[in-house]
């Protein structure tokens, strides 16, 4: 059985007892979270959230990209979120390579050099600050006054707030 087959079987069990069909699309806490896609970070469990409480936007590193801004614009303008929480984490793989190293490897394998940046970073706290600044600088987001950034400690499960200054 493949991993996809396994999760499909689990979904069948989930769907058999599904009772959240009436939950609204608007997040109840009016919160959008931008987090790393790292499999060790269970965003809902770590924050005590239930389905329907928040939008969670995830990517490698939890970095603020054009697509993250696009999702936040939709989250705020169409679905009512007002606060943004950024979550990076300790022991992040985005700190283990350079953009050129990964581009070189992809080019060696495929013959094509990726035209985009993978956005690795060396300083975890500084990347959280840069992410906050990137969101604050977007003219497309109407609500930029309640943005806070955190680092999730993979060893303890605790969040530490990053001073944006």
Steps between C-alpha positions, in 0.01 A plus 500: 500500500632846413490797735220651289299176518544500877379859545206436266393211723531728802294763319221248446486448878508876558222565246280230655477708817521845341276762660662837419317569172334814636823668613541844331794573267591814697752419776331540838807663659557731201860373499731407213815299577802475270710200601766267376386177339728294727320178592598536867285811538134416563373856487147434621606282792792724600271803521191331639298578190205313357400474133340828400701713743772632266644494152834321490729577207806277483810481285867407531638726772175686557648777288292786367477456125276654237268203540482547878402864444238383248353262758506765772320748273222245446499412871462863606295656225256215435499293819541751781835425664661787690809355669802323354725260690831383352653174621852388413674220691830378636707251299353629173623343179490840329815584695696208354557610139555800279280602212779441250578153641144380451464670163825336386376156613167540323674623186740204507207257526262664254706721273285795607584765758203603715410865431371548857675530834462221756540772767734324745618698799785488749352694794168366627400807703598738222291304251197538731569877512536509121172313464321748726648790303396339170140476613501852644633634170222351288258767380244229421433403862259727687590364846873520573495624859466164679784284370713299741778250437610196696751218500367155586751288692484150351654353817251649747192603301523854638465823305737792556398840368749684280545870564422663164746787559 
